[in-house]
Amino acid sequence: MLALAAGIACKHSPPPVVDSGMASCITADTLALAGADLERLRASPAVNGIGGSARDLLAQYSDASKLLIAWNSRELLIVERGLFKTPPGAIIVEPGLAVTGSPRLISSAVAQHRTGSSGAPGLIDYGSEVGAGRAIWMAVRGGTPLPLSGNLANLNVLLEDADFGGAALDLGDAATLQLDARGRTAESAERLEERLRGFLSLAAEAEIRRPEIAELIRGARIGRSGRNVTATLSASPDVLAKLIADFAR
């Protein structure tokens, strides 16, 4: 009975957000990770509602099932999982796993892959937590200034008191965007929550001419559990796409 139960549990366990092969390509100098479950995106009837970026992503990586993008403040490394031969400009590190980037980054990723373990396990673990069950996600080390502009640049202030920060997007009947941060201490988590509330309050005030966007921001559910702080916004895909585009300006 125990063996049968274990077998059933294994069959129904969801695949890992970042499998061991992809994780082993991530080097120690990685500051931020972004991931996409392309199969989940393709299966969503709402994918067209978030604009052309998602469609372009699916078209460019039509043979991939998962995508991982690593950033070290200077360069990007793209890790693809899928059923393909050799994507243009990519190096196959194992069957169904390819890396693309600068020659130096590719060389570092291949060398890291040979060790069989990730060079950034904390970042991988946090990204896996943030991205569980989500179509697109991002995780970043706290204190890392991101190259953001406009309203989004204010997120760098939020990261000052964080061990890690992240964001995740999922597409169901409604699109859901979640912002996450993990404070270094319980006190820093309290400051993170206050700053996040202030960030969203200012964002809502800036949308006075578009009441549907302002209402969406004001309806964000903000919570804190231990050192973890989250803010969740849900809306139709097209409305949430407008909000994300506004933040990026």
ChimeraX commands (.cxc) that place a marker at each C-alpha (Angstrom):
marker #1 position 0.00,0.00,0.00 radius 0.5
marker #1 position 2.85,2.40,0.86 radius 0.5
marker #1 position 4.60,1.63,-2.43 radius 0.5
marker #1 position 1.35,2.21,-4.35 radius 0.5
marker #1 position 0.73,5.51,-2.58 radius 0.5
marker #1 position 4.28,6.64,-3.29 radius 0.5
marker #1 position 3.86,5.75,-6.96 radius 0.5
marker #1 position 0.62,7.71,-7.23 radius 0.5
marker #1 position 2.19,10.71,-5.49 radius 0.5
marker #1 position 5.12,10.68,-7.91 radius 0.5
marker #1 position 2.84,10.56,-10.93 radius 0.5
marker #1 position 0.90,13.60,-9.73 radius 0.5
marker #1 position 3.83,15.68,-8.50 radius 0.5
marker #1 position 4.18,18.83,-10.60 radius 0.5
marker #1 position 7.45,19.20,-12.49 radius 0.5
marker #1 position 10.02,21.44,-10.78 radius 0.5
marker #1 position 9.99,25.10,-11.73 radius 0.5
marker #1 position 13.72,24.88,-12.48 radius 0.5
marker #1 position 14.91,21.34,-13.16 radius 0.5
marker #1 position 18.35,20.21,-12.04 radius 0.5
marker #1 position 19.85,20.41,-15.53 radius 0.5
marker #1 position 18.77,24.02,-16.05 radius 0.5
marker #1 position 19.80,24.97,-12.50 radius 0.5
marker #1 position 23.30,23.56,-13.04 radius 0.5
marker #1 position 23.90,26.07,-15.85 radius 0.5
marker #1 position 23.46,29.04,-13.48 radius 0.5
marker #1 position 26.74,30.48,-12.23 radius 0.5
marker #1 position 27.58,32.11,-8.90 radius 0.5
marker #1 position 27.73,35.66,-10.30 radius 0.5
marker #1 position 24.04,35.58,-11.29 radius 0.5
marker #1 position 22.10,38.46,-9.75 radius 0.5
marker #1 position 18.67,37.98,-11.30 radius 0.5
marker #1 position 16.73,35.16,-12.93 radius 0.5
marker #1 position 13.62,35.20,-15.08 radius 0.5
marker #1 position 11.74,32.07,-16.07 radius 0.5
marker #1 position 8.87,31.18,-18.37 radius 0.5
marker #1 position 6.80,28.02,-18.55 radius 0.5
marker #1 position 6.14,28.19,-22.28 radius 0.5
marker #1 position 3.81,25.19,-22.30 radius 0.5
marker #1 position 1.66,26.85,-19.66 radius 0.5
marker #1 position 1.62,30.05,-21.71 radius 0.5
marker #1 position 0.66,28.22,-24.90 radius 0.5
marker #1 position -2.20,26.47,-23.10 radius 0.5
marker #1 position -3.66,29.71,-21.75 radius 0.5
marker #1 position -6.59,31.18,-23.71 radius 0.5
marker #1 position -5.69,34.54,-22.16 radius 0.5
marker #1 position -2.17,34.79,-23.58 radius 0.5
marker #1 position -3.27,37.09,-26.42 radius 0.5
marker #1 position -4.67,39.53,-23.90 radius 0.5
marker #1 position -1.28,40.53,-22.48 radius 0.5
marker #1 position 0.04,41.96,-25.71 radius 0.5
marker #1 position 2.50,41.07,-28.42 radius 0.5
marker #1 position 5.47,40.39,-26.12 radius 0.5
marker #1 position 4.14,37.02,-25.00 radius 0.5
marker #1 position 3.27,36.02,-28.55 radius 0.5
marker #1 position 6.73,37.05,-29.76 radius 0.5
marker #1 position 8.32,34.99,-26.98 radius 0.5
marker #1 position 6.35,31.89,-27.97 radius 0.5
marker #1 position 7.17,32.37,-31.63 radius 0.5
marker #1 position 10.90,32.84,-31.02 radius 0.5
marker #1 position 11.15,29.77,-28.77 radius 0.5
marker #1 position 8.62,27.58,-30.56 radius 0.5
marker #1 position 10.53,24.35,-29.82 radius 0.5
marker #1 position 11.17,25.10,-26.15 radius 0.5
marker #1 position 9.03,24.10,-23.18 radius 0.5
marker #1 position 10.81,26.17,-20.52 radius 0.5
marker #1 position 13.06,29.18,-20.57 radius 0.5
marker #1 position 15.47,30.57,-17.99 radius 0.5
marker #1 position 17.28,33.91,-18.35 radius 0.5
marker #1 position 20.19,34.74,-16.03 radius 0.5
marker #1 position 21.65,38.26,-15.61 radius 0.5
marker #1 position 24.93,39.17,-13.91 radius 0.5
marker #1 position 24.62,43.00,-14.32 radius 0.5
marker #1 position 26.56,42.91,-17.61 radius 0.5
marker #1 position 25.38,39.99,-19.74 radius 0.5
marker #1 position 22.49,37.61,-20.25 radius 0.5
marker #1 position 22.52,33.83,-20.47 radius 0.5
marker #1 position 19.49,32.05,-21.92 radius 0.5
marker #1 position 18.84,28.44,-20.96 radius 0.5
marker #1 position 16.28,26.49,-23.02 radius 0.5
marker #1 position 14.63,23.17,-22.23 radius 0.5
marker #1 position 12.83,21.48,-25.11 radius 0.5
marker #1 position 12.77,19.10,-28.04 radius 0.5
marker #1 position 15.05,20.73,-30.58 radius 0.5
marker #1 position 18.19,20.09,-32.55 radius 0.5
marker #1 position 20.48,23.08,-32.13 radius 0.5
marker #1 position 18.91,26.55,-31.84 radius 0.5
marker #1 position 20.84,29.23,-33.80 radius 0.5
marker #1 position 23.86,30.42,-31.82 radius 0.5
marker #1 position 23.25,27.95,-29.00 radius 0.5
marker #1 position 25.34,25.19,-27.46 radius 0.5
marker #1 position 23.74,21.86,-26.47 radius 0.5
marker #1 position 24.91,20.94,-22.97 radius 0.5
marker #1 position 22.80,17.78,-22.72 radius 0.5
marker #1 position 19.95,16.32,-24.78 radius 0.5
marker #1 position 17.06,18.79,-24.71 radius 0.5
marker #1 position 19.05,21.52,-22.95 radius 0.5
marker #1 position 20.74,24.44,-24.72 radius 0.5
marker #1 position 22.42,27.69,-23.65 radius 0.5
marker #1 position 22.81,30.95,-25.56 radius 0.5
marker #1 position 24.81,34.04,-24.68 radius 0.5
marker #1 position 28.28,35.52,-24.95 radius 0.5
marker #1 position 31.13,33.01,-25.45 radius 0.5
marker #1 position 32.36,33.73,-21.90 radius 0.5
marker #1 position 28.96,33.12,-20.35 radius 0.5
marker #1 position 28.41,29.94,-22.36 radius 0.5
marker #1 position 31.84,28.64,-21.30 radius 0.5
marker #1 position 31.03,29.40,-17.64 radius 0.5
marker #1 position 27.61,27.75,-17.89 radius 0.5
marker #1 position 29.03,24.58,-19.47 radius 0.5
marker #1 position 31.72,24.38,-16.78 radius 0.5
marker #1 position 29.13,24.90,-14.03 radius 0.5
marker #1 position 26.88,22.25,-15.59 radius 0.5
marker #1 position 29.69,19.69,-15.33 radius 0.5
marker #1 position 29.65,20.09,-11.53 radius 0.5
marker #1 position 26.03,18.87,-11.46 radius 0.5
marker #1 position 24.86,21.63,-9.11 radius 0.5
marker #1 position 23.85,25.27,-9.35 radius 0.5
marker #1 position 26.24,28.06,-8.52 radius 0.5
marker #1 position 23.36,30.14,-7.13 radius 0.5
marker #1 position 21.21,27.74,-5.08 radius 0.5
marker #1 position 19.59,30.44,-2.91 radius 0.5
marker #1 position 18.40,32.39,-5.93 radius 0.5
marker #1 position 17.20,29.21,-7.65 radius 0.5
marker #1 position 15.26,28.15,-4.54 radius 0.5
marker #1 position 13.60,31.54,-4.18 radius 0.5
marker #1 position 12.74,31.64,-7.87 radius 0.5
marker #1 position 11.24,28.17,-7.65 radius 0.5
marker #1 position 9.11,29.30,-4.71 radius 0.5
marker #1 position 7.93,32.47,-6.46 radius 0.5
marker #1 position 7.38,30.77,-9.81 radius 0.5
marker #1 position 5.53,27.66,-8.63 radius 0.5
marker #1 position 2.39,27.27,-10.75 radius 0.5
marker #1 position 3.06,30.53,-12.63 radius 0.5
marker #1 position 3.61,31.20,-16.33 radius 0.5
marker #1 position 6.30,33.89,-16.00 radius 0.5
marker #1 position 8.41,34.79,-12.98 radius 0.5
marker #1 position 11.48,36.68,-11.86 radius 0.5
marker #1 position 13.77,36.50,-8.82 radius 0.5
marker #1 position 16.52,38.94,-7.87 radius 0.5
marker #1 position 19.06,39.20,-5.08 radius 0.5
marker #1 position 18.28,41.92,-2.56 radius 0.5
marker #1 position 20.32,45.10,-2.84 radius 0.5
marker #1 position 20.79,44.57,-6.58 radius 0.5
marker #1 position 19.97,47.78,-8.48 radius 0.5
marker #1 position 18.01,46.75,-11.54 radius 0.5
marker #1 position 18.19,48.73,-14.81 radius 0.5
marker #1 position 14.62,50.01,-14.46 radius 0.5
marker #1 position 13.12,53.33,-15.48 radius 0.5
marker #1 position 9.94,55.24,-14.79 radius 0.5
marker #1 position 7.71,54.03,-11.95 radius 0.5
marker #1 position 9.43,50.65,-11.89 radius 0.5
marker #1 position 12.67,52.28,-10.73 radius 0.5
marker #1 position 11.00,52.67,-7.32 radius 0.5
marker #1 position 11.21,48.89,-6.92 radius 0.5
marker #1 position 14.96,49.27,-6.34 radius 0.5
marker #1 position 14.14,51.06,-3.07 radius 0.5
marker #1 position 12.01,48.09,-2.03 radius 0.5
marker #1 position 14.93,45.72,-2.62 radius 0.5
marker #1 position 17.28,47.57,-0.26 radius 0.5
marker #1 position 15.96,45.72,2.82 radius 0.5
marker #1 position 15.42,42.38,1.05 radius 0.5
marker #1 position 17.35,39.14,0.86 radius 0.5
marker #1 position 15.46,38.41,-2.36 radius 0.5
marker #1 position 12.69,39.99,-4.38 radius 0.5
marker #1 position 10.51,38.61,-7.12 radius 0.5
marker #1 position 7.43,38.82,-9.29 radius 0.5
marker #1 position 5.21,36.27,-10.99 radius 0.5
marker #1 position 2.45,36.38,-13.59 radius 0.5
marker #1 position -0.16,33.73,-14.25 radius 0.5
marker #1 position -2.97,33.63,-16.78 radius 0.5
marker #1 position -6.24,31.94,-15.92 radius 0.5
marker #1 position -9.75,33.33,-16.27 radius 0.5
marker #1 position -8.13,36.41,-14.77 radius 0.5
marker #1 position -4.49,37.46,-14.96 radius 0.5
marker #1 position -2.70,37.54,-11.61 radius 0.5
marker #1 position 0.45,39.52,-10.87 radius 0.5
marker #1 position 2.22,38.92,-7.57 radius 0.5
marker #1 position 5.11,40.94,-6.17 radius 0.5
marker #1 position 7.26,39.21,-3.54 radius 0.5
marker #1 position 10.08,40.17,-1.21 radius 0.5
marker #1 position 11.86,38.46,1.67 radius 0.5
marker #1 position 13.22,40.78,4.35 radius 0.5
marker #1 position 16.59,40.17,5.94 radius 0.5
marker #1 position 14.97,40.40,9.36 radius 0.5
marker #1 position 11.44,40.67,10.75 radius 0.5
marker #1 position 12.00,44.42,11.14 radius 0.5
marker #1 position 13.13,44.85,7.55 radius 0.5
marker #1 position 10.06,42.89,6.42 radius 0.5
marker #1 position 7.89,45.48,8.20 radius 0.5
marker #1 position 9.70,48.26,6.32 radius 0.5
marker #1 position 9.25,46.35,3.06 radius 0.5
marker #1 position 5.51,46.12,3.65 radius 0.5
marker #1 position 5.29,49.87,4.38 radius 0.5
marker #1 position 7.31,50.75,1.28 radius 0.5
marker #1 position 5.25,48.43,-0.89 radius 0.5
marker #1 position 2.02,50.01,0.34 radius 0.5
marker #1 position 3.47,53.45,-0.39 radius 0.5
marker #1 position 4.62,52.41,-3.87 radius 0.5
marker #1 position 1.17,51.11,-4.78 radius 0.5
marker #1 position -0.57,54.13,-3.27 radius 0.5
marker #1 position 1.50,56.51,-5.41 radius 0.5
marker #1 position 0.91,54.34,-8.47 radius 0.5
marker #1 position -2.86,54.49,-7.91 radius 0.5
marker #1 position -2.79,58.29,-7.53 radius 0.5
marker #1 position -0.89,58.58,-10.82 radius 0.5
marker #1 position -3.77,56.77,-12.60 radius 0.5
marker #1 position -6.44,59.33,-11.73 radius 0.5
marker #1 position -7.44,59.66,-15.41 radius 0.5
marker #1 position -7.93,55.91,-15.75 radius 0.5
marker #1 position -10.14,54.84,-12.88 radius 0.5
marker #1 position -10.15,51.14,-13.87 radius 0.5
marker #1 position -6.35,50.97,-13.46 radius 0.5
marker #1 position -6.42,52.98,-10.22 radius 0.5
marker #1 position -9.09,50.67,-8.83 radius 0.5
marker #1 position -7.01,47.62,-9.75 radius 0.5
marker #1 position -4.00,48.98,-7.86 radius 0.5
marker #1 position -6.05,49.97,-4.82 radius 0.5
marker #1 position -7.49,46.45,-4.77 radius 0.5
marker #1 position -4.07,44.83,-4.35 radius 0.5
marker #1 position -3.98,42.29,-1.53 radius 0.5
marker #1 position -0.90,42.95,0.60 radius 0.5
marker #1 position 0.23,40.52,3.25 radius 0.5
marker #1 position 3.21,39.68,5.44 radius 0.5
marker #1 position 4.09,36.31,6.94 radius 0.5
marker #1 position 7.32,36.19,8.90 radius 0.5
marker #1 position 9.94,37.76,6.64 radius 0.5
marker #1 position 7.89,37.31,3.44 radius 0.5
marker #1 position 5.86,40.17,1.97 radius 0.5
marker #1 position 3.49,39.83,-1.00 radius 0.5
marker #1 position 1.16,42.00,-3.05 radius 0.5
marker #1 position -1.30,40.36,-5.42 radius 0.5
marker #1 position -3.28,42.07,-8.19 radius 0.5
marker #1 position -5.90,40.31,-10.33 radius 0.5
marker #1 position -7.70,41.61,-13.40 radius 0.5
marker #1 position -8.52,40.77,-16.99 radius 0.5
marker #1 position -5.35,40.18,-19.04 radius 0.5
marker #1 position -5.76,43.36,-21.11 radius 0.5
marker #1 position -6.20,45.60,-18.04 radius 0.5
marker #1 position -3.22,44.04,-16.29 radius 0.5
marker #1 position -1.15,44.43,-19.47 radius 0.5
marker #1 position -1.94,48.17,-19.45 radius 0.5
marker #1 position -0.79,48.40,-15.83 radius 0.5
marker #1 position 2.51,46.60,-16.55 radius 0.5
marker #1 position 3.11,48.83,-19.59 radius 0.5
marker #1 position 2.49,51.93,-17.45 radius 0.5
marker #1 position 4.93,50.76,-14.78 radius 0.5
marker #1 position 7.57,50.18,-17.46 radius 0.5
marker #1 position 7.34,53.75,-18.84 radius 0.5
marker link #1:1,2 radius 0.2
marker link #1:2,3 radius 0.2
marker link #1:3,4 radius 0.2
marker link #1:4,5 radius 0.2
marker link #1:5,6 radius 0.2
marker link #1:6,7 radius 0.2
marker link #1:7,8 radius 0.2
marker link #1:8,9 radius 0.2
marker link #1:9,10 radius 0.2
marker link #1:10,11 radius 0.2
marker link #1:11,12 radius 0.2
marker link #1:12,13 radius 0.2
marker link #1:13,14 radius 0.2
marker link #1:14,15 radius 0.2
marker link #1:15,16 radius 0.2
marker link #1:16,17 radius 0.2
marker link #1:17,18 radius 0.2
marker link #1:18,19 radius 0.2
marker link #1:19,20 radius 0.2
marker link #1:20,21 radius 0.2
marker link #1:21,22 radius 0.2
marker link #1:22,23 radius 0.2
marker link #1:23,24 radius 0.2
marker link #1:24,25 radius 0.2
marker link #1:25,26 radius 0.2
marker link #1:26,27 radius 0.2
marker link #1:27,28 radius 0.2
marker link #1:28,29 radius 0.2
marker link #1:29,30 radius 0.2
marker link #1:30,31 radius 0.2
marker link #1:31,32 radius 0.2
marker link #1:32,33 radius 0.2
marker link #1:33,34 radius 0.2
marker link #1:34,35 radius 0.2
marker link #1:35,36 radius 0.2
marker link #1:36,37 radius 0.2
marker link #1:37,38 radius 0.2
marker link #1:38,39 radius 0.2
marker link #1:39,40 radius 0.2
marker link #1:40,41 radius 0.2
marker link #1:41,42 radius 0.2
marker link #1:42,43 radius 0.2
marker link #1:43,44 radius 0.2
marker link #1:44,45 radius 0.2
marker link #1:45,46 radius 0.2
marker link #1:46,47 radius 0.2
marker link #1:47,48 radius 0.2
marker link #1:48,49 radius 0.2
marker link #1:49,50 radius 0.2
marker link #1:50,51 radius 0.2
marker link #1:51,52 radius 0.2
marker link #1:52,53 radius 0.2
marker link #1:53,54 radius 0.2
marker link #1:54,55 radius 0.2
marker link #1:55,56 radius 0.2
marker link #1:56,57 radius 0.2
marker link #1:57,58 radius 0.2
marker link #1:58,59 radius 0.2
marker link #1:59,60 radius 0.2
marker link #1:60,61 radius 0.2
marker link #1:61,62 radius 0.2
marker link #1:62,63 radius 0.2
marker link #1:63,64 radius 0.2
marker link #1:64,65 radius 0.2
marker link #1:65,66 radius 0.2
marker link #1:66,67 radius 0.2
marker link #1:67,68 radius 0.2
marker link #1:68,69 radius 0.2
marker link #1:69,70 radius 0.2
marker link #1:70,71 radius 0.2
marker link #1:71,72 radius 0.2
marker link #1:72,73 radius 0.2
marker link #1:73,74 radius 0.2
marker link #1:74,75 radius 0.2
marker link #1:75,76 radius 0.2
marker link #1:76,77 radius 0.2
marker link #1:77,78 radius 0.2
marker link #1:78,79 radius 0.2
marker link #1:79,80 radius 0.2
marker link #1:80,81 radius 0.2
marker link #1:81,82 radius 0.2
marker link #1:82,83 radius 0.2
marker link #1:83,84 radius 0.2
marker link #1:84,85 radius 0.2
marker link #1:85,86 radius 0.2
marker link #1:86,87 radius 0.2
marker link #1:87,88 radius 0.2
marker link #1:88,89 radius 0.2
marker link #1:89,90 radius 0.2
marker link #1:90,91 radius 0.2
marker link #1:91,92 radius 0.2
marker link #1:92,93 radius 0.2
marker link #1:93,94 radius 0.2
marker link #1:94,95 radius 0.2
marker link #1:95,96 radius 0.2
marker link #1:96,97 radius 0.2
marker link #1:97,98 radius 0.2
marker link #1:98,99 radius 0.2
marker link #1:99,100 radius 0.2
marker link #1:100,101 radius 0.2
marker link #1:101,102 radius 0.2
marker link #1:102,103 radius 0.2
marker link #1:103,104 radius 0.2
marker link #1:104,105 radius 0.2
marker link #1:105,106 radius 0.2
marker link #1:106,107 radius 0.2
marker link #1:107,108 radius 0.2
marker link #1:108,109 radius 0.2
marker link #1:109,110 radius 0.2
marker link #1:110,111 radius 0.2
marker link #1:111,112 radius 0.2
marker link #1:112,113 radius 0.2
marker link #1:113,114 radius 0.2
marker link #1:114,115 radius 0.2
marker link #1:115,116 radius 0.2
marker link #1:116,117 radius 0.2
marker link #1:117,118 radius 0.2
marker link #1:118,119 radius 0.2
marker link #1:119,120 radius 0.2
marker link #1:120,121 radius 0.2
marker link #1:121,122 radius 0.2
marker link #1:122,123 radius 0.2
marker link #1:123,124 radius 0.2
marker link #1:124,125 radius 0.2
marker link #1:125,126 radius 0.2
marker link #1:126,127 radius 0.2
marker link #1:127,128 radius 0.2
marker link #1:128,129 radius 0.2
marker link #1:129,130 radius 0.2
marker link #1:130,131 radius 0.2
marker link #1:131,132 radius 0.2
marker link #1:132,133 radius 0.2
marker link #1:133,134 radius 0.2
marker link #1:134,135 radius 0.2
marker link #1:135,136 radius 0.2
marker link #1:136,137 radius 0.2
marker link #1:137,138 radius 0.2
marker link #1:138,139 radius 0.2
marker link #1:139,140 radius 0.2
marker link #1:140,141 radius 0.2
marker link #1:141,142 radius 0.2
marker link #1:142,143 radius 0.2
marker link #1:143,144 radius 0.2
marker link #1:144,145 radius 0.2
marker link #1:145,146 radius 0.2
marker link #1:146,147 radius 0.2
marker link #1:147,148 radius 0.2
marker link #1:148,149 radius 0.2
marker link #1:149,150 radius 0.2
marker link #1:150,151 radius 0.2
marker link #1:151,152 radius 0.2
marker link #1:152,153 radius 0.2
marker link #1:153,154 radius 0.2
marker link #1:154,155 radius 0.2
marker link #1:155,156 radius 0.2
marker link #1:156,157 radius 0.2
marker link #1:157,158 radius 0.2
marker link #1:158,159 radius 0.2
marker link #1:159,160 radius 0.2
marker link #1:160,161 radius 0.2
marker link #1:161,162 radius 0.2
marker link #1:162,163 radius 0.2
marker link #1:163,164 radius 0.2
marker link #1:164,165 radius 0.2
marker link #1:165,166 radius 0.2
marker link #1:166,167 radius 0.2
marker link #1:167,168 radius 0.2
marker link #1:168,169 radius 0.2
marker link #1:169,170 radius 0.2
marker link #1:170,171 radius 0.2
marker link #1:171,172 radius 0.2
marker link #1:172,173 radius 0.2
marker link #1:173,174 radius 0.2
marker link #1:174,175 radius 0.2
marker link #1:175,176 radius 0.2
marker link #1:176,177 radius 0.2
marker link #1:177,178 radius 0.2
marker link #1:178,179 radius 0.2
marker link #1:179,180 radius 0.2
marker link #1:180,181 radius 0.2
marker link #1:181,182 radius 0.2
marker link #1:182,183 radius 0.2
marker link #1:183,184 radius 0.2
marker link #1:184,185 radius 0.2
marker link #1:185,186 radius 0.2
marker link #1:186,187 radius 0.2
marker link #1:187,188 radius 0.2
marker link #1:188,189 radius 0.2
marker link #1:189,190 radius 0.2
marker link #1:190,191 radius 0.2
marker link #1:191,192 radius 0.2
marker link #1:192,193 radius 0.2
marker link #1:193,194 radius 0.2
marker link #1:194,195 radius 0.2
marker link #1:195,196 radius 0.2
marker link #1:196,197 radius 0.2
marker link #1:197,198 radius 0.2
marker link #1:198,199 radius 0.2
marker link #1:199,200 radius 0.2
marker link #1:200,201 radius 0.2
marker link #1:201,202 radius 0.2
marker link #1:202,203 radius 0.2
marker link #1:203,204 radius 0.2
marker link #1:204,205 radius 0.2
marker link #1:205,206 radius 0.2
marker link #1:206,207 radius 0.2
marker link #1:207,208 radius 0.2
marker link #1:208,209 radius 0.2
marker link #1:209,210 radius 0.2
marker link #1:210,211 radius 0.2
marker link #1:211,212 radius 0.2
marker link #1:212,213 radius 0.2
marker link #1:213,214 radius 0.2
marker link #1:214,215 radius 0.2
marker link #1:215,216 radius 0.2
marker link #1:216,217 radius 0.2
marker link #1:217,218 radius 0.2
marker link #1:218,219 radius 0.2
marker link #1:219,220 radius 0.2
marker link #1:220,221 radius 0.2
marker link #1:221,222 radius 0.2
marker link #1:222,223 radius 0.2
marker link #1:223,224 radius 0.2
marker link #1:224,225 radius 0.2
marker link #1:225,226 radius 0.2
marker link #1:226,227 radius 0.2
marker link #1:227,228 radius 0.2
marker link #1:228,229 radius 0.2
marker link #1:229,230 radius 0.2
marker link #1:230,231 radius 0.2
marker link #1:231,232 radius 0.2
marker link #1:232,233 radius 0.2
marker link #1:233,234 radius 0.2
marker link #1:234,235 radius 0.2
marker link #1:235,236 radius 0.2
marker link #1:236,237 radius 0.2
marker link #1:237,238 radius 0.2
marker link #1:238,239 radius 0.2
marker link #1:239,240 radius 0.2
marker link #1:240,241 radius 0.2
marker link #1:241,242 radius 0.2
marker link #1:242,243 radius 0.2
marker link #1:243,244 radius 0.2
marker link #1:244,245 radius 0.2
marker link #1:245,246 radius 0.2
marker link #1:246,247 radius 0.2
marker link #1:247,248 radius 0.2
marker link #1:248,249 radius 0.2
view
